[in-house]
Amino acid sequence: MSDIPHQVSDFISKSAPFDVLDEDKVSAIATKIKVIYLTPDNQTSLLKEHQASLFLIQTGQFTITDENGNERHLSEGDYFGFIALMEPGKGQIEVKIDSPGVVYCIPKTMFDVALENRRVKKFFTAAKDDVLLNQAVEDSNSMWLYKPLHEQLTKAPIQIAQHASIQLAAQKMSKHGVSSLIVTEDDHLIGIVTDRDLRNRVVAEGMDISLDVSTIMTENPAYVLHNQNMFSAISLMSEKNIHHLPVLHADDRSPVGMVTTSDVIRKQRGNVLFMIGELSKTTNLYELTRIAWQIPQYFAANAKRAGDFDIAGKVLSQATDIMTRKLIAFFIEQHGPAPMGYCWVVYGSQAREDQTMGSDQDNALLLAQSPNEAEAEYFKQMAEYVCKGLGKCGIKLCDGNIMASNPELRLSVDDAVAQAKKWINQPTPEAILAFNIFLDARAVEGDRTLFKNLQQRRKPLFKNAFFLAALARSANSDAVPLSVFNKFVYRKHNGKKDCINLKVNAIALINNLARLYSLSAGITVSNTVERLNILGQINAISTEEANNLRDIWLFLNRLRWRHQLRNNVTDNNISVSDLSSLERHQLKASFKSIHRAQQAVVMKLSGGVA
Amino acid sequence: MGILANICSKLKAFFGQHQGLPEAVADRALKDCRWLAVDFEFSCMDTKTAKFMSAGWIEGTSTGIDLESGYYRLIRAKGDLAQSPIIHGLTPRDIARGFHVKELFEQIMQFSDSHIWVLHNAQLDMVMLKQLSIRLEMPLPTIVCVDTMQLALYQLHKTMSVIPTGAATLGACRERLELAPALAHNALSDAMATLELWLAQMHILDATGKTTLQELKSTGAIKVFARPVP
């Protein structure tokens, strides 16, 4: 039995994906490893000697050229040689030693042992196909909102045949402690009976309780299918204003359960969505600010899982929407109705629904026509009240003054269109930087047809090739923080030397890409994930590319939410040493994909001129 | 031979270090050698009172370090171990369960002929081995060693007249050659770290792959130890 030096087992067990293997397996693999010091002088003989191996770089820098001539610059923690092991006959590479170093050669037999682990296999398959591990969306499925209902139903449905008596129905409800029953004919749903029906239709009216239960049931009720998710159920219940929703099997429509409002509330208590409901109930500015200030603590306490982070930005944006609507309502209560049609429009992160704790407010008022003095004064006061109110609720005032309280952002639709024309005709880099934020827009309150009108009139303008080319060049001006040799480029932040600004150097870059392609394709939604989904569906970019960018976006977004909530901060500077080995790999892979996508957009929209 | 050289020679003989390389290996190219990186942990640094606490070694050739050859054993010790077990993270139970030092001696001597030993600061370890051989009344066969510390000092002297304190430690030498930091105070880990360092040093010294052990002797890093039985 051989002994393994500590630094070897440490290095392997911290190198994703081997970090998922148990100690015994790591030891078994480690025993068979050959450690080489790869130099330009010995590379020919050593790579030949260990050709049937997976190479894991511990130190040094290497340039790998694949059979298609693509170059990859690799350094510590990176692998090469796995494609040839996974697909015999493929994956021929040339290795150039840029800086010699220690490389672990894991023989094929041991690589195969490692591949028996599903997560290891997934890692190398994703690396082979050059995509991010498709984990982001898979993890999201574990979110209760997106989980199929049949996975969440705990009780079989309590049902009763249509000819049973009302009394029997009431007895059955008491016995099982439920507030509703499914009424069936030949085991198929034909109606439901609730506590409320017994109260309103039987007791209040003095109805004979020996009558058939079908006489008091609600016929042909709304229902959901067992393979739909809780989100669909909640949407339907809110839309129809009902508290009980039967769940039927998708194949034979037999009843399999019942979703009730109390189920939803019980689930929401531990969920970030709960906050939305609380905000909606407020009736004055004091209550609103009191609830709003609890949001960060509520998030910190309840957003624990990756899936929560995926919707955290959406929930926070919805919360800001509700605050805005509430504030406008409070203002109207005090100052009377608006003198003309208006629409409260939001920009930037609120429009994209990816707000974080550090996001500031970006908004504007769109007016039906140019206001006279008195009208202008009304909207000035409204804007100041709402912007200040949002500030009181913890949504920072915008440093760049992109707020409706700025008179330049209270324009009529005609003026807003004229302004867009001006941007498009003079797309200087400064101008692009200044108006980039206005390209992600969403209506939050007021007359949405005004906003729709603006969007429709701006849509053809934004397809202008010169404008898109300028925008593409601008989107490429910020780079991912990765050196030529595939190493992270760090910045110092708060005494930590290994920080990366995830917003500026990664998430914003994907937002830029999604926006560009959307403008070019005339898509008016502003959420990045939705934009990417649509872009993939209409083949504006390949589905694979769209899904990959979406997964990367979700992954990066999770990292920054986790960073903000764990460390109780509002910045986006994550420390790489806080990440697991797998996350570091995924981060690198993400950066590489973003870089490639940036190059592609320049080729496509700017004729290759970066 | 000058007086000073004479004294040096006698001192070296006393410590069991011989100047000449055995004929069988003198002209052997580095790339054809089999290496055994060795490290011992002792209870203290005083060679008169120090006891062996653990031993670690690992083999390598020009085609790489063979992790299957990794060997680590604790040595059963008696008497005062000063503070050392704490430094090495050993419990009294670990030490009591260890190998007898004689077993260690016998095991490692299997490599005396076949391998060139690689040590970082060979002097201490080899003097201790020599003393052990006296104590066990067993011969110390001829052992050819490469001392990575001496080699580092040789290289440092080429660029600076005064060597800063700590510049020749295993960690510092590895850092200069951009090798990963390695855990210290474990015999096998240090042996592994030393062997990696030697492979990196060889790359600098022996770009052609033709350098022989004899040619390396001028660096002062090649040492020969033996204690023939009188």
Interface residues (C-beta under 8 A of the other chain):
Chain A: S2 D3 I4 P5 H6 Q7 V8 D10 F11 A30 T31 K32 I33 K34 V35 I36 Y37 T39 D41 N42 S45 L46 E49 H50 Q58 T59 G60 E76 S99 P100 G101 V102 C105
Chain B: G56 I58 G60 S62 T63 G64 I65 D66 L67 E68 S69 G70 Y71 Y72 E178 L179 A180 A182 L183 N186 L188 S189 A191 M192 A193 E196 L199 A200 M202 H203 A207 T208 G209
